[in-house]
Amino acid sequence: MKRVLVTGAAGFIGSAFVRLLLDKRPDLRITSLDVLTGAAGLLANLDGLGAASHRLVQGDVCNRALLDSLLADEDIDTIVHFAAESHVDRSIDGPGAFVRTNVQGTWTLLDAARQRWLRSGHDGAGCRFHQVSTDEVFGDRQHIGDATEDSPFRPRSPYAASKAAADHLVRSYQHTYGLPVSITFACNNLGPRQHPEKLVPLVILRALAGQTLPLYGDGTAVRRWIHVDDHCRAVLAVLDAGQAGRAYAVGPLAGTSNLDLVQRLCARLDQIRPAAAPHADLIRFVKDRPGHDQVYRTSADRLRTELGWRPRLDLDQALDLTLAWYLDHPDWIRKATARPAWSQWLSTWYGDERD
Ligand SMILES: NC(=O)c1ccc[n+]([C@@H]2O[C@H](COP(=O)([O-])OP(=O)(O)OC[C@H]3O[C@@H](n4cnc5c(N)ncnc54)[C@H](O)[C@@H]3O)[C@@H](O)[C@H]2O)c1
């Protein structure tokens, strides 16, 4: 890995990954690609990362001509593909954008990599296409055990279906053409720079403002959580030592309910920013998300045993760090919530509970 293209680099996880690379691999040449026009991609996420070895290109992963010239001009040998439409609620509201970016965009990138890396006289040695995927492709695991990397996909939201379709394409390019690929299936991430339409920052910001904290259904849906930096270390471990053609699930050993997660956040806020009443009093159960999966869980045994990866932070440590970051970065919050799309989205999804 010498010259890396990171797609979706101005999003939550992509920007954390660029930070990790600049810190741990200063010898790498990094090209960041992001369309920067949707809800989550934010130039401010790359603040301070203007190293000589790092270049940001604003562009769309569906733009084949752009991809062809980037891969050739930068002589890219590694693609780490984070770019996606990533919010399940938005996928219910408008699935077309998810099919376009997540399926067509991934295919466009795969095909550009195939043409560049497997051109006549080249066999893709030393190259890697890494697909960043999600545990949601394995569907609701309420009445079945942990998914493994070899479990059949059973996606149930338009978001998860679009990611699963992309993952199928990634695997097909390895099988059919011999493109060197890898995939990680990560659980829910938390940490700095996650767009405030996602659960953890949404709860932090609303609780600080004294607004109600909407929770879908009865709050018993179970998710596994890791700090974004632990996820990024897992992706780097797979790039460094994971086999081409292999997939790795990323996550902790246990999950927690959404209600428990929000209560933990509220308890912390009670200590740091006490209000007249406990913050948990702001919790309101709202009409459940259509088709809401109850439980996601994947086993990260392969990543632990083959690559020695472990999360460095447990959930409480990750929550503490995340909360501290949002409290320390009001400017970032202002930028992230300034776009009109944000308030429109809030009212669509949380209507009556919006205050
Ligand atoms: N957030 C999580 O908990 C989580 C968990 C598992 C997997 N993932 C996966 O990790 C990846 C990153 O997720 P995230 O939470 O950082 O999402 P995010 O929404 O914060 O970032 C996605 C980025 O992709 C960019 N993008 C969207 N469409 C694009 C296009 N057509 N061309 C170029 N860039 C485009 C956006 O501008 C944004 O910066 C996604 O593939 C997601 O499926 C996320």
The ligand as a MOL file (V3000), in Angstrom:
LIG
                    3D

  0  0  0     0  0            999 V3000
M  V30 BEGIN CTAB
M  V30 COUNTS 44 48 0 0 0
M  V30 BEGIN ATOM
M  V30 1 N -21.7540 4.7390 10.7580 0
M  V30 2 C -21.7930 3.4710 11.0720 0
M  V30 3 O -22.1350 3.1080 12.1990 0
M  V30 4 C -21.3970 2.4230 10.0550 0
M  V30 5 C -21.3370 1.0860 10.4590 0
M  V30 6 C -20.9430 0.1290 9.5420 0
M  V30 7 C -20.6090 0.4870 8.2510 0
M  V30 8 N -20.6980 1.7880 7.8760 0 CHG=1
M  V30 9 C -20.2960 2.1260 6.4920 0
M  V30 10 O -19.1730 2.9700 6.5790 0
M  V30 11 C -19.1770 3.8890 5.4930 0
M  V30 12 C -19.0640 5.3040 6.0150 0
M  V30 13 O -20.1750 5.5570 6.8730 0
M  V30 14 P -20.2960 6.9270 7.6690 0
M  V30 15 O -21.0480 6.6520 8.8950 0
M  V30 16 O -18.9850 7.5980 7.7350 0 CHG=-1
M  V30 17 O -21.2430 7.7170 6.6840 0
M  V30 18 P -21.2980 9.2590 6.3390 0
M  V30 19 O -22.6470 9.4410 5.7670 0
M  V30 20 O -20.8580 10.0990 7.4730 0
M  V30 21 O -20.1950 9.4100 5.1980 0
M  V30 22 C -20.4000 8.9800 3.8750 0
M  V30 23 C -19.6140 9.9170 2.9700 0
M  V30 24 O -19.8070 9.4850 1.6090 0
M  V30 25 C -19.9450 10.6420 0.8140 0
M  V30 26 N -20.6890 10.3190 -0.4020 0
M  V30 27 C -22.0170 10.0230 -0.4950 0
M  V30 28 N -22.3350 9.8250 -1.7980 0
M  V30 29 C -21.1960 9.9810 -2.5110 0
M  V30 30 C -20.8970 9.9070 -3.8840 0
M  V30 31 N -21.8430 9.6120 -4.7910 0
M  V30 32 N -19.6250 10.1220 -4.2830 0
M  V30 33 C -18.6550 10.4370 -3.3820 0
M  V30 34 N -18.8910 10.5300 -2.0460 0
M  V30 35 C -20.1460 10.3040 -1.6270 0
M  V30 36 C -20.7320 11.6240 1.6980 0
M  V30 37 O -20.5650 12.9650 1.2330 0
M  V30 38 C -20.0990 11.3740 3.0480 0
M  V30 39 O -18.9920 12.2180 3.2720 0
M  V30 40 C -20.4620 3.6180 4.7080 0
M  V30 41 O -20.1440 2.8230 3.6060 0
M  V30 42 C -21.3440 2.8700 5.6970 0
M  V30 43 O -22.2140 1.9890 5.0170 0
M  V30 44 C -21.0790 2.7610 8.7300 0
M  V30 END ATOM
M  V30 BEGIN BOND
M  V30 1 1 1 2
M  V30 2 2 2 3
M  V30 3 1 2 4
M  V30 4 1 4 5
M  V30 5 2 4 44
M  V30 6 2 5 6
M  V30 7 1 6 7
M  V30 8 2 7 8
M  V30 9 1 8 9
M  V30 10 1 8 44
M  V30 11 1 9 10
M  V30 12 1 9 42
M  V30 13 1 10 11
M  V30 14 1 11 12
M  V30 15 1 11 40
M  V30 16 1 12 13
M  V30 17 1 13 14
M  V30 18 2 14 15
M  V30 19 1 14 16
M  V30 20 1 14 17
M  V30 21 1 17 18
M  V30 22 2 18 19
M  V30 23 1 18 20
M  V30 24 1 18 21
M  V30 25 1 21 22
M  V30 26 1 22 23
M  V30 27 1 23 24
M  V30 28 1 23 38
M  V30 29 1 24 25
M  V30 30 1 25 26
M  V30 31 1 25 36
M  V30 32 1 26 27
M  V30 33 1 26 35
M  V30 34 2 27 28
M  V30 35 1 28 29
M  V30 36 1 29 30
M  V30 37 2 29 35
M  V30 38 1 30 31
M  V30 39 2 30 32
M  V30 40 1 32 33
M  V30 41 2 33 34
M  V30 42 1 34 35
M  V30 43 1 36 37
M  V30 44 1 36 38
M  V30 45 1 38 39
M  V30 46 1 40 41
M  V30 47 1 40 42
M  V30 48 1 42 43
M  V30 END BOND
M  V30 END CTAB
M  END
